[in-house]
Amino acid sequence: MLLASAVVVWEWLNEHGRWRPYSPAVSHHIEAVARAGPRAGGSVVLGQADSRLAPYIIDLQSMHQFRQDTGTIRPVRRSYYDPSSAPGKGVVWEWENDSGSWTPYDMDVGITIQRAYEKQHPWVDLSTIGFCYVIDFATMGQINRQTQRKRRVRRRLDMVYPLVSGTLPKSQSWPASPGAAAAPPAPTCACPQCLLVMSVKAAVSAGGLGAATLQPRKAPPAPPAAPKAPAPAPGAKAADGTAAARGSLKVLASQGGRQQAASTPALSSVVSAASPPGPGAGPGAGSGKASRPGMGTLNRSHLQRLAIAQSRVLIASGVPTVPVKNLNGSSPVNPALAGITGILMSAAGLPVCLTRPPKLVLHPPPVSKSEIQSIPGISHTCRKTTKKQAKKGKTPEEVLKKYLQKVRHPPDEDCTICMERLSAPSGYKGPQPAIKPDLVGKLAKCGHIFHLHCLVAMYNNGNKDGSLQCPTCKTIYGVKTGTQPPGKMEYHIIPHALPGHSDCKTIRIIYNIPPGVQGPEHPNPGKSFTARGFPRHCYLPDSEKGRKVLKLLLVAWDRRLIFAIGTSSTTGESDTVIWNEIHHKTEFGSNLTGHGYPDINYLDNVLAELAAQGITEESLAQQKD
């Protein structure tokens, strides 16, 4: 435990593994309910703090956010930050997205920008924290280092996040080095970048050395901060190595290409424009002065061979590798220059592993029409959806009546929708349904009890498709459908194998949804929506389980659950077609983005995601009926 004061920021985890902060007002509301303890019921209705978040509820016991109209579940966390940082001063940094609205930066990014702004730096390079952007304070613009695209940024003042003091969990305390807010780690990822981060942590723990701070500080040096859980970008600064990892040129020269045992994990290193001049910056950085005895007698080819030999030793020992980039950070270093760079970094005691940049393989080799096969056991090779037809005849009260049992004597507990006692009238303040606010009902399958007034209001705020999902246990009543816009789904077999599935061919799925106008079930009826990245190609192994997943995906497509219209968490664009919580693999021959193969757990994970949407093997039987 740590005795201190801090500001509390509540955050939620998006589908890309990044923690996104709630606004100060919403964080105050969540914190107030959390401090109230069990008497508050353990659930937070976000719509009470922000009307735009009306469908969302947070269960504090499981620390998950639940969206009532779609059933989407996301982890949440309570993070602590230094009171002198941006959230402690009510400062919010935002960037302008393609639709002209403003999107806040992640909390650690906003803190880094604010720290540079307070020090009156003319600009700040975000590559040190894993992003290829530069923020220019003179023009208040964000510049993409690779594409040179510019966006506007702004700094605005908001409420200060809630302040707490006393004993704080050490695992959630903010770091002594500002701008690198620490929090409980996200679930471990198996992608190469996250493996690299874990190897860095292991090496730092073994050697007692920490990562270099992001920027120099005037105050006395703080304890070393642990590397962040998100995967580092290729431009991120390398951590210092341990003494046990210092490679010896003499040993490599004498052993030639022989492999040597590695008892301590070695760290891969990166040369980028974001790194300050130093031993790892390249031949022009003045690090040649630190060369070891005898290095001056080696020519360029010898240096390159020694670097490659050292690289092979590290690769053989299983060390995760990243490509060494040139000073512009946009293309691989010339092999000779890479060799010299590696030797200079070794001379300074930095471990080096030179590799070729991994290649992103999104699509399979070209396939002729004669090679494409239909899938046995599945009729046709294409499905289409049209505009959703409004169901007539049944009122919300009539729909809910099928799933509810009346409760004459309500228990002395809270309704988890409105947070009022079940023995009192409903506390729902929105449009009033035509039903008495003091009536109480119990859901037949799961037995959870709510105000009928609240359930009708929740149904009216959802898809109104004749189904209902319990906000407490997520049990689905009826057949859940979504708001996917019209489009086409194609599926067939191609004669190529996926990594990790060499024993079978591949099922290719092609989704195609055109842009259009939103219907009454969408967020902004009558407004146009965009459809970026279509057609989208996705891949499954042509195995027994792969075909089972495809059949269930076809049910999800027919129920309009694959896509939705909303705001992209990647680009920040609103009113666009987005994935709807059923993950797909869009990389054919690699797994650089985490959306490819091999992934031994993917098929089981997607089956669980489909089941959460009410799509199981029973759905296939219903489809036949």
Solvent accessible surface area in square Angstrom, and as a share of the most:
residue,aa,sasa,rsa
1,M,159,0.71
2,L,70,0.35
3,L,139,0.69
4,A,29,0.23
5,S,46,0.29
6,A,0,0.00
7,V,1,0.01
8,V,0,0.00
9,V,0,0.00
10,W,5,0.02
11,E,2,0.01
12,W,60,0.21
13,L,21,0.11
14,N,9,0.05
15,E,69,0.31
16,H,88,0.39
17,G,34,0.33
18,R,57,0.21
19,W,36,0.13
20,R,40,0.14
21,P,20,0.13
22,Y,13,0.05
23,S,46,0.30
24,P,4,0.03
25,A,41,0.32
26,V,2,0.01
27,S,0,0.00
28,H,64,0.29
29,H,37,0.17
30,I,0,0.00
31,E,3,0.01
32,A,62,0.48
33,V,24,0.14
34,A,36,0.28
35,R,138,0.50
36,A,26,0.20
37,G,26,0.25
38,P,131,0.83
39,R,194,0.71
40,A,23,0.18
41,G,33,0.32
42,G,22,0.21
43,S,11,0.07
44,V,1,0.00
45,V,17,0.10
46,L,0,0.00
47,G,22,0.21
48,Q,107,0.48
49,A,38,0.29
50,D,26,0.13
51,S,95,0.61
52,R,199,0.73
53,L,43,0.21
54,A,44,0.34
55,P,25,0.16
56,Y,40,0.15
57,I,7,0.04
58,I,0,0.00
59,D,50,0.26
60,L,31,0.15
61,Q,172,0.77
62,S,57,0.37
63,M,60,0.27
64,H,66,0.29
65,Q,13,0.06
66,F,5,0.02
67,R,76,0.28
68,Q,20,0.09
69,D,37,0.19
70,T,34,0.20
71,G,6,0.06
72,T,17,0.10
73,I,78,0.39
74,R,37,0.14
75,P,44,0.27
76,V,7,0.04
77,R,32,0.12
78,R,54,0.20
79,S,0,0.00
80,Y,3,0.01
81,Y,6,0.02
82,D,36,0.19
83,P,44,0.27
84,S,70,0.45
85,S,13,0.08
86,A,3,0.02
87,P,1,0.01
88,G,14,0.14
89,K,92,0.39
90,G,1,0.01
91,V,9,0.05
92,V,20,0.12
93,W,4,0.02
94,E,7,0.03
95,W,37,0.13
96,E,35,0.16
97,N,9,0.04
98,D,68,0.35
99,S,62,0.40
100,G,41,0.39
101,S,52,0.34
102,W,62,0.22
103,T,23,0.13
104,P,45,0.28
105,Y,22,0.08
106,D,15,0.08
107,M,20,0.09
108,D,13,0.07
109,V,4,0.02
110,G,7,0.07
111,I,6,0.03
112,T,1,0.01
113,I,0,0.00
114,Q,5,0.02
115,R,25,0.09
116,A,0,0.00
117,Y,83,0.32
118,E,81,0.36
119,K,82,0.35
120,Q,162,0.72
121,H,66,0.29
122,P,93,0.58
123,W,134,0.47
124,V,5,0.03
125,D,22,0.12
126,L,1,0.00
127,S,5,0.03
128,T,28,0.16
129,I,21,0.11
130,G,19,0.18
131,F,48,0.20
132,C,42,0.25
133,Y,62,0.24
134,V,25,0.14
135,I,0,0.00
136,D,35,0.18
137,F,26,0.11
138,A,94,0.73
139,T,102,0.59
140,M,56,0.25
141,G,10,0.10
142,Q,10,0.05
143,I,39,0.20
144,N,27,0.14
145,R,71,0.26
146,Q,122,0.54
147,T,94,0.55
148,Q,113,0.50
149,R,129,0.47
150,K,146,0.62
151,R,45,0.16
152,R,141,0.51
153,V,6,0.03
154,R,87,0.32
155,R,85,0.31
156,R,81,0.30
157,L,127,0.63
158,D,51,0.27
159,M,94,0.42
160,V,70,0.40
161,Y,12,0.05
162,P,7,0.05
163,L,105,0.52
164,V,18,0.10
165,S,87,0.56
166,G,25,0.24
167,T,87,0.50
168,L,7,0.03
169,P,51,0.32
170,K,152,0.64
171,S,78,0.51
172,Q,29,0.13
173,S,14,0.09
174,W,45,0.16
175,P,22,0.14
176,A,54,0.42
177,S,10,0.07
178,P,33,0.21
179,G,5,0.04
180,A,17,0.13
181,A,11,0.08
182,A,45,0.35
183,A,20,0.15
184,P,41,0.26
185,P,104,0.65
186,A,28,0.22
187,P,108,0.68
188,T,110,0.64
189,C,56,0.33
190,A,88,0.68
191,C,14,0.08
192,P,68,0.43
193,Q,64,0.29
194,C,20,0.12
195,L,87,0.43
196,L,13,0.06
197,V,7,0.04
198,M,87,0.39
199,S,15,0.10
200,V,20,0.11
201,K,53,0.23
202,A,48,0.37
203,A,0,0.00
204,V,24,0.14
205,S,94,0.61
206,A,72,0.56
207,G,37,0.35
208,G,65,0.63
209,L,76,0.38
210,G,17,0.16
211,A,28,0.22
212,A,48,0.37
213,T,61,0.35
214,L,39,0.19
215,Q,36,0.16
216,P,121,0.76
217,R,84,0.31
218,K,204,0.86
219,A,48,0.37
220,P,111,0.70
221,P,131,0.83
222,A,25,0.19
223,P,97,0.61
224,P,90,0.57
225,A,29,0.23
226,A,81,0.63
227,P,29,0.18
228,K,63,0.27
229,A,38,0.29
230,P,46,0.29
231,A,35,0.27
232,P,38,0.24
233,A,23,0.18
234,P,64,0.40
235,G,17,0.16
236,A,15,0.12
237,K,62,0.26
238,A,33,0.25
239,A,16,0.13
240,D,73,0.38
241,G,5,0.05
242,T,5,0.03
243,A,77,0.60
244,A,77,0.59
245,A,15,0.11
246,R,126,0.46
247,G,15,0.14
248,S,41,0.26
249,L,14,0.07
250,K,141,0.60
251,V,60,0.34
252,L,5,0.02
253,A,64,0.50
254,S,88,0.57
255,Q,51,0.23
256,G,37,0.35
257,G,56,0.54
258,R,156,0.57
259,Q,136,0.60
260,Q,70,0.31
261,A,106,0.82
262,A,52,0.40
263,S,117,0.76
264,T,26,0.15
265,P,53,0.34
266,A,6,0.05
267,L,4,0.02
268,S,10,0.06
269,S,5,0.03
270,V,18,0.10
271,V,5,0.03
272,S,9,0.06
273,A,49,0.38
274,A,19,0.15
275,S,25,0.16
276,P,78,0.49
277,P,119,0.75
278,G,19,0.19
279,P,58,0.36
280,G,16,0.15
281,A,15,0.12
282,G,5,0.05
283,P,65,0.41
284,G,84,0.81
285,A,28,0.22
286,G,49,0.48
287,S,10,0.07
288,G,37,0.36
289,K,191,0.81
290,A,57,0.44
291,S,46,0.30
292,R,67,0.25
293,P,111,0.70
294,G,49,0.47
295,M,18,0.08
296,G,81,0.78
297,T,114,0.67
298,L,55,0.27
299,N,83,0.42
300,R,146,0.53
301,S,52,0.33
302,H,70,0.31
303,L,20,0.10
304,Q,44,0.19
305,R,138,0.50
306,L,19,0.09
307,A,2,0.01
308,I,64,0.33
309,A,11,0.09
310,Q,12,0.05
311,S,5,0.03
312,R,148,0.54
313,V,10,0.06
314,L,15,0.07
315,I,87,0.44
316,A,52,0.40
317,S,48,0.31
318,G,60,0.58
319,V,15,0.09
320,P,35,0.22
321,T,47,0.27
322,V,21,0.12
323,P,15,0.10
324,V,9,0.05
325,K,33,0.14
326,N,37,0.19
327,L,106,0.53
328,N,120,0.61
329,G,23,0.22
330,S,80,0.51
331,S,48,0.31
332,P,75,0.47
333,V,19,0.11
334,N,94,0.48
335,P,74,0.46
336,A,18,0.14
337,L,67,0.33
338,A,14,0.11
339,G,1,0.01
340,I,28,0.14
341,T,5,0.03
342,G,0,0.00
343,I,1,0.00
344,L,18,0.09
345,M,3,0.01
346,S,1,0.00
347,A,11,0.09
348,A,31,0.24
349,G,4,0.04
350,L,38,0.19
351,P,3,0.02
352,V,2,0.01
353,C,0,0.00
354,L,24,0.12
355,T,41,0.24
356,R,198,0.72
357,P,44,0.28
358,P,78,0.49
359,K,165,0.70
360,L,78,0.39
361,V,52,0.30
362,L,74,0.37
363,H,104,0.46
364,P,17,0.11
365,P,71,0.45
366,P,133,0.84
367,V,31,0.18
368,S,57,0.37
369,K,187,0.79
370,S,105,0.68
371,E,76,0.34
372,I,58,0.29
373,Q,84,0.37
374,S,70,0.45
375,I,4,0.02
376,P,78,0.49
377,G,76,0.73
378,I,19,0.09
379,S,73,0.47
380,H,140,0.63
381,T,59,0.34
382,C,46,0.28
383,R,64,0.24
384,K,148,0.63
385,T,18,0.10
386,T,102,0.59
387,K,150,0.64
388,K,56,0.24
389,Q,141,0.63
390,A,82,0.64
391,K,146,0.62
392,K,185,0.78
393,G,76,0.73
394,K,130,0.55
395,T,65,0.38
396,P,35,0.22
397,E,55,0.25
398,E,86,0.39
399,V,6,0.04
400,L,3,0.02
401,K,162,0.69
402,K,119,0.50
403,Y,24,0.09
404,L,30,0.15
405,Q,91,0.40
406,K,169,0.71
407,V,30,0.17
408,R,212,0.78
409,H,160,0.72
410,P,44,0.28
411,P,45,0.29
412,D,117,0.60
413,E,84,0.38
414,D,22,0.12
415,C,0,0.00
416,T,33,0.19
417,I,15,0.08
418,C,11,0.07
419,M,39,0.17
420,E,78,0.35
421,R,93,0.34
422,L,0,0.00
423,S,82,0.53
424,A,36,0.28
425,P,80,0.50
426,S,17,0.11
427,G,17,0.16
428,Y,52,0.20
429,K,180,0.76
430,G,26,0.25
431,P,116,0.73
432,Q,114,0.51
433,P,17,0.11
434,A,99,0.77
435,I,40,0.20
436,K,135,0.57
437,P,58,0.37
438,D,80,0.41
439,L,69,0.34
440,V,5,0.03
441,G,0,0.00
442,K,67,0.29
443,L,0,0.00
444,A,54,0.42
445,K,141,0.60
446,C,40,0.24
447,G,31,0.30
448,H,61,0.27
449,I,32,0.16
450,F,2,0.01
451,H,0,0.00
452,L,17,0.08
453,H,4,0.02
454,C,0,0.00
455,L,0,0.00
456,V,2,0.01
457,A,5,0.04
458,M,18,0.08
459,Y,17,0.07
460,N,55,0.28
461,N,77,0.39
462,G,24,0.23
463,N,25,0.13
464,K,113,0.48
465,D,8,0.04
466,G,19,0.19
467,S,13,0.09
468,L,8,0.04
469,Q,13,0.06
470,C,0,0.00
471,P,8,0.05
472,T,56,0.32
473,C,54,0.33
474,K,49,0.21
475,T,41,0.24
476,I,28,0.14
477,Y,4,0.02
478,G,43,0.42
479,V,75,0.43
480,K,14,0.06
481,T,29,0.17
482,G,9,0.08
483,T,30,0.17
484,Q,0,0.00
485,P,0,0.00
486,P,42,0.26
487,G,12,0.11
488,K,64,0.27
489,M,0,0.00
490,E,55,0.24
491,Y,1,0.00
492,H,16,0.07
493,I,4,0.02
494,I,1,0.00
495,P,46,0.29
496,H,49,0.22
497,A,46,0.35
498,L,4,0.02
499,P,44,0.28
500,G,66,0.63
501,H,40,0.18
502,S,103,0.66
503,D,131,0.68
504,C,26,0.16
505,K,83,0.35
506,T,0,0.00
507,I,0,0.00
508,R,31,0.11
509,I,1,0.00
510,I,24,0.12
511,Y,0,0.00
512,N,59,0.30
513,I,2,0.01
514,P,77,0.49
515,P,91,0.57
516,G,27,0.26
517,V,98,0.56
518,Q,5,0.02
519,G,19,0.18
520,P,122,0.77
521,E,46,0.21
522,H,16,0.07
523,P,79,0.50
524,N,64,0.33
525,P,83,0.53
526,G,61,0.59
527,K,107,0.46
528,S,74,0.48
529,F,9,0.04
530,T,41,0.24
531,A,20,0.15
532,R,135,0.49
533,G,62,0.60
534,F,36,0.15
535,P,71,0.44
536,R,40,0.15
537,H,44,0.19
538,C,1,0.01
539,Y,1,0.00
540,L,3,0.01
541,P,0,0.00
542,D,21,0.11
543,S,38,0.25
544,E,156,0.70
545,K,82,0.35
546,G,0,0.00
547,R,68,0.25
548,K,66,0.28
549,V,0,0.00
550,L,0,0.00
551,K,74,0.31
552,L,4,0.02
553,L,1,0.01
554,L,6,0.03
555,V,3,0.02
556,A,0,0.00
557,W,0,0.00
558,D,55,0.28
559,R,26,0.10
560,R,22,0.08
561,L,2,0.01
562,I,0,0.00
563,F,0,0.00
564,A,16,0.13
565,I,10,0.05
566,G,16,0.16
567,T,81,0.47
568,S,18,0.12
569,S,48,0.31
570,T,95,0.55
571,T,56,0.33
572,G,5,0.05
573,E,10,0.05
574,S,36,0.23
575,D,13,0.07
576,T,3,0.02
577,V,4,0.02
578,I,46,0.24
579,W,77,0.27
580,N,17,0.09
581,E,40,0.18
582,I,1,0.01
583,H,70,0.31
584,H,12,0.05
585,K,10,0.04
586,T,41,0.24
587,E,1,0.00
588,F,13,0.05
589,G,28,0.27
590,S,14,0.09
591,N,33,0.17
592,L,57,0.28
593,T,79,0.46
594,G,31,0.29
595,H,60,0.27
596,G,0,0.00
597,Y,2,0.01
598,P,81,0.51
599,D,44,0.23
600,I,162,0.82
601,N,84,0.43
602,Y,10,0.04
603,L,19,0.09
604,D,76,0.39
605,N,80,0.41
606,V,0,0.00
607,L,33,0.17
608,A,63,0.49
609,E,44,0.20
610,L,0,0.00
611,A,47,0.36
612,A,53,0.41
613,Q,7,0.03
614,G,26,0.25
615,I,1,0.01
616,T,54,0.32
617,E,106,0.48
618,E,128,0.58
619,S,4,0.03
620,L,37,0.18
621,A,55,0.43
622,Q,102,0.46
623,Q,84,0.38
624,K,177,0.75
625,D,155,0.80
